[in-house]
Amino acid sequence: PALRRRNVFAYIDTRDLGQMTQRCLETDGLGFEVFNVANADMSVAATTDEVIERFYGGVEVRKEMGRDETFYSIDKARRMLGYEPEHSWRDVLDDPRA
């Protein structure tokens, strides 16, 4: 997991990035907006709680997080554009925790 710390354990599947780009282009009146775009899950096999404990001990946790939830907030993209990542590395690679 330490190798993925530099990008806050987030990643984006190119197909989901394409979905996000298409949603932006098809949204009338969007204007200039900034979005965090990431997949909904973390890029590592460790759980969100395990990553928090190992790398961010003492950092305030402001909301309940899912087992593998990304630290990037994609809520704005979900709310404004209906963005929902559809692809995960877990769909094609074995989870080493299993």
TIMI-2910 file (N, C-alpha, C, CB; in pm, 1 decimal, decimal comma, always signed):
<rs>
+----------+----------+----------+----------+----------+----------+----------+----------+----------+----------+----------+----------+------+
!      n_x !      n_y !      n_z !     ca_x !     ca_y !     ca_z !      c_x !      c_y !      c_z !     cb_x !     cb_y !     cb_z ! resn !
+----------+----------+----------+----------+----------+----------+----------+----------+----------+----------+----------+----------+------+
!    +79,5 !   -122,6 !     +0,0 !     +0,0 !     +0,0 !     +0,0 !    +83,3 !   +128,4 !     +0,0 !    -90,2 !     +0,2 !   +119,1 !  Pro !
!   +200,8 !   +127,6 !    +60,1 !   +280,7 !   +249,9 !    +71,6 !   +312,7 !   +310,6 !    -64,4 !   +409,8 !   +221,1 !   +146,4 !  Ala !
!   +328,0 !   +228,6 !   -167,4 !   +357,2 !   +280,8 !   -301,8 !   +241,4 !   +363,8 !   -357,2 !   +388,1 !   +165,6 !   -397,6 !  Leu !
!   +121,0 !   +338,5 !   -312,7 !     +3,1 !   +408,5 !   -363,5 !    -33,5 !   +531,3 !   -279,4 !   -114,7 !   +313,1 !   -368,4 !  Arg !
!    +44,4 !   +556,8 !   -175,1 !    +13,1 !   +669,0 !    -86,3 !    +20,3 !   +803,0 !   -159,4 !   +108,6 !   +669,9 !    +32,8 !  Arg !
!   +112,4 !   +816,3 !   -254,7 !   +132,1 !   +944,6 !   -323,5 !     +6,8 !   +993,0 !   -396,2 !   +246,0 !   +932,8 !   -422,5 !  Arg !
!    -81,6 !   +901,7 !   -434,9 !   -207,4 !   +945,3 !   -496,8 !   -326,7 !   +907,7 !   -408,3 !   -223,3 !   +882,5 !   -637,8 !  Asn !
!   -304,5 !   +914,2 !   -279,3 !   -407,5 !   +896,1 !   -176,7 !   -486,2 !   +766,3 !   -198,7 !   -503,3 !  +1016,2 !   -176,2 !  Val !
!   -418,3 !   +665,3 !   -251,6 !   -476,8 !   +532,6 !   -269,7 !   -594,5 !   +532,8 !   -367,2 !   -521,8 !   +477,9 !   -136,1 !  Phe !
!   -600,1 !   +632,9 !   -452,9 !   -708,6 !   +643,1 !   -550,9 !   -657,5 !   +602,7 !   -689,5 !   -766,6 !   +787,5 !   -554,2 !  Ala !
!   -750,5 !   +572,5 !   -777,5 !   -719,9 !   +542,5 !   -917,1 !   -843,8 !   +571,7 !   -999,2 !   -673,7 !   +394,2 !   -935,6 !  Tyr !
!   -827,4 !   +573,7 !  -1130,2 !   -941,7 !   +591,4 !  -1219,4 !   -927,4 !   +494,9 !  -1336,6 !   -952,0 !   +739,2 !  -1269,6 !  Ile !
!  -1028,4 !   +418,0 !  -1360,1 !  -1033,6 !   +331,3 !  -1477,8 !  -1064,0 !   +421,2 !  -1597,6 !  -1142,3 !   +216,4 !  -1461,9 !  Asp !
!   -994,6 !   +402,2 !  -1706,9 !  -1013,0 !   +491,3 !  -1822,5 !  -1156,9 !   +490,6 !  -1873,1 !   -918,9 !   +450,8 !  -1935,6 !  Thr !
!  -1225,7 !   +379,4 !  -1859,4 !  -1365,2 !   +374,8 !  -1903,7 !  -1453,1 !   +463,7 !  -1816,4 !  -1417,6 !   +230,4 !  -1901,5 !  Arg !
!  -1424,8 !   +467,0 !  -1687,5 !  -1500,7 !   +554,8 !  -1598,2 !  -1463,5 !   +701,1 !  -1619,5 !  -1476,8 !   +515,5 !  -1452,2 !  Asp !
!  -1337,6 !   +728,3 !  -1650,6 !  -1298,3 !   +864,9 !  -1685,2 !  -1369,2 !   +909,0 !  -1813,1 !  -1144,8 !   +875,2 !  -1702,3 !  Leu !
!  -1380,4 !   +817,9 !  -1908,9 !  -1455,0 !   +847,9 !  -2031,6 !  -1601,4 !   +877,1 !  -2002,8 !  -1444,2 !   +732,0 !  -2129,7 !  Gly !
!  -1660,1 !   +798,6 !  -1912,3 !  -1799,8 !   +822,3 !  -1871,6 !  -1813,5 !   +962,1 !  -1811,9 !  -1846,9 !   +714,9 !  -1768,8 !  Gln !
!  -1720,4 !   +999,9 !  -1725,8 !  -1725,1 !  +1131,7 !  -1661,8 !  -1712,5 !  +1243,3 !  -1765,2 !  -1613,7 !  +1144,3 !  -1556,8 !  Met !
!  -1620,6 !  +1227,7 !  -1857,7 !  -1601,3 !  +1327,2 !  -1962,9 !  -1727,7 !  +1340,9 !  -2047,5 !  -1481,3 !  +1289,4 !  -2051,7 !  Thr !
!  -1786,9 !  +1228,3 !  -2084,8 !  -1909,4 !  +1231,3 !  -2164,2 !  -2022,6 !  +1300,7 !  -2088,6 !  -1951,2 !  +1089,2 !  -2202,6 !  Gln !
!  -2036,3 !  +1271,6 !  -1961,8 !  -2140,9 !  +1335,6 !  -1881,0 !  -2120,8 !  +1487,0 !  -1874,4 !  -2142,4 !  +1276,5 !  -1739,0 !  Arg !
!  -1996,3 !  +1531,2 !  -1863,5 !  -1967,5 !  +1675,5 !  -1863,2 !  -2006,9 !  +1738,7 !  -1996,5 !  -1817,6 !  +1701,0 !  -1834,8 !  Cys !
!  -1969,8 !  +1673,8 !  -2106,0 !  -1998,7 !  +1729,0 !  -2239,1 !  -2148,5 !  +1732,3 !  -2267,9 !  -1927,4 !  +1647,2 !  -2346,6 !  Leu !
!  -2223,8 !  +1640,1 !  -2211,7 !  -2366,6 !  +1630,9 !  -2239,5 !  -2453,0 !  +1711,0 !  -2142,4 !  -2408,7 !  +1487,6 !  -2236,6 !  Glu !
!  -2392,2 !  +1775,3 !  -2043,5 !  -2468,3 !  +1850,2 !  -1944,6 !  -2477,1 !  +1996,3 !  -1985,0 !  -2405,0 !  +1836,7 !  -1805,8 !  Thr !
!  -2595,7 !  +2039,7 !  -2027,8 !  -2616,2 !  +2179,2 !  -2067,7 !  -2600,1 !  +2272,0 !  -1948,2 !  -2755,2 !  +2197,8 !  -2130,7 !  Asp !
!  -2535,3 !  +2385,3 !  -1973,1 !  -2522,1 !  +2488,6 !  -1871,9 !  -2425,4 !  +2455,1 !  -1759,6 !  -2654,1 !  +2517,0 !  -1814,3 !  Gly !
!  -2341,8 !  +2356,7 !  -1778,2 !  -2249,5 !  +2316,7 !  -1672,0 !  -2149,1 !  +2427,9 !  -1642,1 !  -2175,6 !  +2187,9 !  -1711,1 !  Leu !
!  -2104,5 !  +2496,2 !  -1746,0 !  -2006,4 !  +2602,9 !  -1724,1 !  -1875,1 !  +2546,4 !  -1673,8 !  -2060,2 !  +2706,0 !  -1625,0 !  Gly !
!  -1806,9 !  +2624,8 !  -1591,9 !  -1678,2 !  +2582,9 !  -1536,6 !  -1699,0 !  +2520,8 !  -1399,5 !  -1580,2 !  +2702,2 !  -1527,8 !  Phe !
!  -1663,8 !  +2395,5 !  -1386,5 !  -1672,9 !  +2323,1 !  -1259,6 !  -1547,1 !  +2239,2 !  -1242,0 !  -1800,8 !  +2233,4 !  -1254,6 !  Glu !
!  -1509,4 !  +2216,0 !  -1120,6 !  -1396,4 !  +2129,4 !  -1088,5 !  -1451,4 !  +2007,2 !  -1016,6 !  -1289,0 !  +2203,9 !  -1000,9 !  Val !
!  -1411,5 !  +1889,5 !  -1062,8 !  -1457,8 !  +1764,6 !  -1003,7 !  -1339,4 !  +1677,6 !   -964,6 !  -1549,5 !  +1689,3 !  -1101,0 !  Phe !
!  -1350,8 !  +1608,5 !   -852,5 !  -1261,0 !  +1497,6 !   -822,5 !  -1317,4 !  +1378,3 !   -897,3 !  -1248,7 !  +1469,8 !   -666,1 !  Asn !
!  -1232,1 !  +1310,2 !   -968,5 !  -1277,7 !  +1192,3 !  -1041,2 !  -1188,8 !  +1075,3 !  -1001,7 !  -1274,9 !  +1215,6 !  -1195,9 !  Val !
!  -1251,4 !   +975,0 !   -947,6 !  -1181,5 !   +854,2 !   -907,8 !  -1281,4 !   +740,3 !   -910,8 !  -1116,1 !   +869,0 !   -766,9 !  Ala !
!  -1230,1 !   +621,1 !   -902,9 !  -1319,4 !   +509,2 !   -884,6 !  -1367,0 !   +510,1 !   -739,9 !  -1249,8 !   +375,0 !   -920,9 !  Asn !
!  -1473,8 !   +440,8 !   -713,5 !  -1535,8 !   +446,0 !   -581,6 !  -1456,9 !   +369,3 !   -475,9 !  -1675,8 !   +391,5 !   -589,2 !  Ala !
!  -1369,3 !   +279,8 !   -520,3 !  -1293,0 !   +198,1 !   -425,3 !  -1145,3 !   +236,4 !   -424,4 !  -1308,0 !    +49,6 !   -459,3 !  Asp !
!  -1076,0 !   +191,7 !   -322,3 !   -933,6 !   +220,5 !   -307,4 !   -852,5 !   +135,5 !   -405,0 !   -887,6 !   +194,8 !   -162,0 !  Met !
!   -731,8 !   +180,3 !   -432,6 !   -645,9 !   +110,6 !   -527,8 !   -563,6 !     -0,4 !   -464,1 !   -554,2 !   +208,6 !   -594,0 !  Ser !
!   -584,6 !    -26,8 !   -337,2 !   -508,1 !   -128,4 !   -266,4 !   -602,0 !   -230,4 !   -203,3 !   -418,6 !    -64,1 !   -159,4 !  Val !
!   -547,6 !   -346,5 !   -170,6 !   -629,1 !   -452,7 !   -112,6 !   -661,8 !   -427,8 !    +34,0 !   -558,5 !   -585,2 !   -126,8 !  Ala !
!   -588,3 !   -342,0 !   +100,6 !   -618,0 !   -310,5 !   +240,6 !   -752,7 !   -238,9 !   +247,7 !   -504,8 !   -222,6 !   +304,0 !  Ala !
!   -823,8 !   -258,4 !   +357,0 !   -951,8 !   -189,8 !   +374,6 !   -927,1 !    -42,6 !   +406,1 !  -1035,4 !   -256,5 !   +487,4 !  Thr !
!  -1030,9 !    +37,1 !   +391,4 !  -1021,5 !   +179,2 !   +424,3 !   -977,2 !   +196,8 !   +569,0 !  -1156,6 !   +249,9 !   +400,5 !  Thr !
!  -1035,8 !   +120,2 !   +660,1 !   -996,7 !   +130,2 !   +801,3 !   -850,3 !    +94,2 !   +822,6 !  -1084,5 !    +39,6 !   +886,7 !  Asp !
!   -801,8 !     -7,5 !   +753,3 !   -661,2 !    -47,1 !   +766,3 !   -568,0 !    +63,1 !   +716,4 !   -634,7 !   -177,0 !   +688,8 !  Glu !
!   -604,4 !   +126,1 !   +605,0 !   -522,1 !   +235,6 !   +550,5 !   -523,0 !   +354,7 !   +645,9 !   -573,5 !   +278,8 !   +410,3 !  Val !
!   -638,9 !   +387,6 !   +699,6 !   -647,3 !   +498,3 !   +795,6 !   -558,0 !   +469,9 !   +915,7 !   -793,7 !   +520,6 !   +841,5 !  Ile !
!   -567,8 !   +350,4 !   +969,8 !   -489,6 !   +314,6 !  +1087,7 !   -339,5 !   +319,3 !  +1059,3 !   -529,0 !   +175,6 !  +1136,6 !  Glu !
!   -298,0 !   +267,8 !   +943,9 !   -154,3 !   +258,9 !   +911,4 !    -93,4 !   +392,2 !   +870,5 !   -132,9 !   +159,0 !   +800,2 !  Arg !
!   -166,2 !   +473,2 !   +793,1 !   -105,9 !   +592,5 !   +734,4 !   -160,9 !   +724,4 !   +788,4 !   -124,7 !   +589,1 !   +587,3 !  Phe !
!   -277,2 !   +722,7 !   +848,7 !   -340,7 !   +848,0 !   +888,4 !   -388,9 !   +846,5 !  +1033,7 !   -457,3 !   +877,4 !   +796,7 !  Tyr !
!   -318,8 !   +773,2 !  +1118,8 !   -353,7 !   +770,2 !  +1260,3 !   -356,3 !   +912,0 !  +1317,1 !   -254,2 !   +682,4 !  +1338,9 !  Gly !
!   -459,4 !   +942,5 !  +1391,0 !   -471,5 !  +1075,3 !  +1449,2 !   -541,3 !  +1177,5 !  +1362,0 !   -338,3 !  +1125,4 !  +1482,6 !  Gly !
!   -566,4 !  +1144,2 !  +1235,0 !   -637,9 !  +1235,2 !  +1145,2 !   -788,1 !  +1217,4 !  +1168,7 !   -600,6 !  +1208,2 !   +994,4 !  Val !
!   -857,3 !  +1328,7 !  +1182,3 !  -1001,1 !  +1324,6 !  +1208,0 !  -1075,8 !  +1260,1 !  +1090,8 !  -1054,9 !  +1466,5 !  +1233,7 !  Glu !
!  -1160,5 !  +1165,4 !  +1121,7 !  -1247,9 !  +1102,6 !  +1022,4 !  -1382,7 !  +1171,3 !  +1035,5 !  -1259,6 !   +945,1 !  +1043,2 !  Val !
!  -1428,0 !  +1235,4 !   +927,3 !  -1547,8 !  +1318,2 !   +934,1 !  -1675,8 !  +1249,9 !   +888,6 !  -1527,3 !  +1439,1 !   +853,1 !  Arg !
!  -1665,1 !  +1131,4 !   +832,7 !  -1785,6 !  +1060,2 !   +792,0 !  -1759,2 !   +910,8 !   +795,2 !  -1831,6 !  +1104,6 !   +651,3 !  Lys !
!  -1865,8 !   +836,4 !   +807,3 !  -1857,4 !   +691,3 !   +800,3 !  -1815,1 !   +653,6 !   +659,2 !  -1993,3 !   +624,1 !   +838,8 !  Glu !
!  -1720,9 !   +561,9 !   +647,4 !  -1671,8 !   +522,4 !   +515,3 !  -1693,3 !   +374,0 !   +493,8 !  -1523,0 !   +557,4 !   +499,4 !  Met !
!  -1715,4 !   +338,8 !   +367,3 !  -1732,7 !   +199,1 !   +330,4 !  -1603,0 !   +121,5 !   +343,1 !  -1785,7 !   +188,3 !   +189,2 !  Gly !
!  -1611,5 !     -8,4 !   +337,4 !  -1497,7 !    -98,6 !   +355,8 !  -1379,9 !    -65,9 !   +264,6 !  -1541,1 !   -240,7 !   +332,1 !  Arg !
!  -1407,2 !    -34,8 !   +138,8 !  -1301,4 !     -8,1 !    +40,2 !  -1315,9 !   +130,8 !    -21,6 !  -1303,5 !   -114,5 !    -70,3 !  Asp !
!  -1385,1 !   +220,8 !    +43,8 !  -1419,7 !   +350,4 !    -14,6 !  -1297,5 !   +440,3 !    -34,7 !  -1520,8 !   +421,1 !    +73,5 !  Glu !
!  -1293,9 !   +504,9 !   -150,7 !  -1186,1 !   +597,9 !   -181,7 !  -1189,7 !   +719,4 !    -89,5 !  -1195,0 !   +642,3 !   -327,4 !  Thr !
!  -1073,0 !   +779,6 !    -67,0 !  -1066,0 !   +902,6 !    +11,7 !  -1105,3 !  +1024,2 !    -71,5 !   -925,3 !   +921,3 !    +68,2 !  Phe !
!  -1101,0 !  +1011,8 !   -203,5 !  -1144,2 !  +1120,9 !   -291,3 !  -1296,5 !  +1130,1 !   -284,0 !  -1095,8 !  +1098,2 !   -439,6 !  Tyr !
!  -1347,8 !  +1246,3 !   -260,9 !  -1492,7 !  +1262,1 !   -261,3 !  -1540,0 !  +1279,7 !   -405,6 !  -1536,2 !  +1383,4 !   -173,0 !  Ser !
!  -1619,3 !  +1185,1 !   -451,0 !  -1676,9 !  +1195,1 !   -584,9 !  -1825,2 !  +1231,5 !   -575,6 !  -1658,3 !  +1062,2 !   -662,2 !  Ile !
!  -1865,6 !  +1278,9 !   -458,3 !  -2006,0 !  +1313,1 !   -434,6 !  -2057,4 !  +1422,9 !   -527,4 !  -2024,3 !  +1356,2 !   -291,2 !  Asp !
!  -1977,1 !  +1523,7 !   -555,5 !  -2020,8 !  +1633,1 !   -642,8 !  -2049,6 !  +1580,7 !   -783,2 !  -1914,0 !  +1744,7 !   -648,3 !  Lys !
!  -1963,4 !  +1496,5 !   -834,7 !  -1984,1 !  +1438,9 !   -967,6 !  -2107,7 !  +1349,3 !   -969,2 !  -1860,2 !  +1359,3 !  -1011,5 !  Ala !
!  -2127,5 !  +1277,2 !   -862,3 !  -2248,4 !  +1194,3 !   -852,1 !  -2373,5 !  +1281,5 !   -852,2 !  -2244,3 !  +1107,6 !   -724,4 !  Arg !
!  -2370,6 !  +1385,6 !   -770,7 !  -2487,4 !  +1473,0 !   -753,5 !  -2518,1 !  +1554,0 !   -880,2 !  -2464,5 !  +1568,0 !   -635,7 !  Arg !
!  -2417,0 !  +1614,7 !   -938,9 !  -2440,7 !  +1705,4 !  -1051,5 !  -2451,9 !  +1635,5 !  -1185,6 !  -2331,4 !  +1806,0 !  -1058,5 !  Met !
!  -2384,9 !  +1520,8 !  -1199,7 !  -2377,9 !  +1456,5 !  -1330,8 !  -2430,8 !  +1313,6 !  -1334,4 !  -2237,4 !  +1456,7 !  -1377,8 !  Leu !
!  -2462,5 !  +1260,4 !  -1219,0 !  -2504,4 !  +1120,5 !  -1216,0 !  -2389,2 !  +1024,0 !  -1237,6 !  -2609,7 !  +1096,4 !  -1320,0 !  Gly !
!  -2266,7 !  +1072,4 !  -1215,5 !  -2148,1 !   +987,6 !  -1232,6 !  -2149,1 !   +874,4 !  -1131,0 !  -2018,7 !  +1070,7 !  -1218,5 !  Tyr !
!  -2126,3 !   +754,5 !  -1178,7 !  -2111,7 !   +639,5 !  -1091,2 !  -2011,6 !   +544,2 !  -1154,5 !  -2248,5 !   +569,3 !  -1066,2 !  Glu !
!  -1894,7 !   +528,0 !  -1094,5 !  -1795,7 !   +436,5 !  -1150,4 !  -1853,1 !   +296,5 !  -1168,5 !  -1672,5 !   +431,2 !  -1061,1 !  Pro !
!  -1818,9 !   +234,9 !  -1279,6 !  -1873,1 !   +103,2 !  -1312,0 !  -1768,7 !     -7,0 !  -1311,4 !  -1938,9 !   +107,5 !  -1445,6 !  Glu !
!  -1641,0 !    +30,5 !  -1307,7 !  -1533,8 !    -68,3 !  -1322,3 !  -1440,6 !    -63,0 !  -1201,6 !  -1454,1 !    -44,1 !  -1452,9 !  His !
!  -1395,0 !   -178,8 !  -1159,0 !  -1304,5 !   -187,9 !  -1045,5 !  -1194,6 !   -287,6 !  -1077,0 !  -1380,1 !   -228,6 !   -917,3 !  Ser !
!  -1077,4 !   -261,3 !  -1023,8 !   -968,8 !   -358,0 !  -1041,5 !  -1007,5 !   -492,4 !   -979,2 !   -837,3 !   -304,9 !   -978,3 !  Trp !
!  -1096,4 !   -489,0 !   -882,4 !  -1140,0 !   -612,1 !   -816,4 !  -1221,4 !   -702,5 !   -909,8 !  -1222,4 !   -578,0 !   -693,1 !  Arg !
!  -1270,5 !   -645,9 !  -1020,0 !  -1346,8 !   -724,4 !  -1116,8 !  -1256,1 !   -812,2 !  -1202,6 !  -1428,9 !   -632,3 !  -1206,0 !  Asp !
!  -1127,7 !   -778,7 !  -1210,1 !  -1037,6 !   -853,5 !  -1299,0 !   -917,6 !   -915,0 !  -1228,3 !   -988,5 !   -763,3 !  -1407,8 !  Val !
!   -889,6 !   -870,2 !  -1107,6 !   -777,8 !   -927,0 !  -1031,6 !   -830,9 !   -989,3 !   -902,7 !   -670,5 !   -818,1 !   -999,8 !  Leu !
!   -764,6 !  -1094,5 !   -860,9 !   -801,4 !  -1158,1 !   -734,8 !   -763,3 !  -1066,0 !   -619,7 !   -732,5 !  -1296,8 !   -719,8 !  Asp !
!   -850,7 !  -1055,8 !   -521,3 !   -821,7 !   -979,9 !   -401,6 !   -727,9 !  -1064,1 !   -316,0 !   -952,6 !   -942,3 !   -324,1 !  Asp !
!   -607,2 !  -1016,3 !   -290,1 !   -511,8 !  -1097,5 !   -214,0 !   -554,2 !  -1124,7 !    -70,3 !   -378,8 !  -1030,2 !   -213,2 !  Pro !
!   -657,4 !  -1054,5 !    -23,8 !   -705,4 !  -1077,0 !   +113,3 !   -793,4 !  -1201,2 !   +121,3 !   -783,4 !   -954,5 !   +163,8 !  Arg !
!   -843,3 !  -1246,8 !     +5,9 !   -937,7 !  -1360,3 !     +5,7 !   -866,7 !  -1492,0 !    +26,2 !  -1016,2 !  -1364,7 !   -124,9 !  Ala !
+----------+----------+----------+----------+----------+----------+----------+----------+----------+----------+----------+----------+------+
</rs>
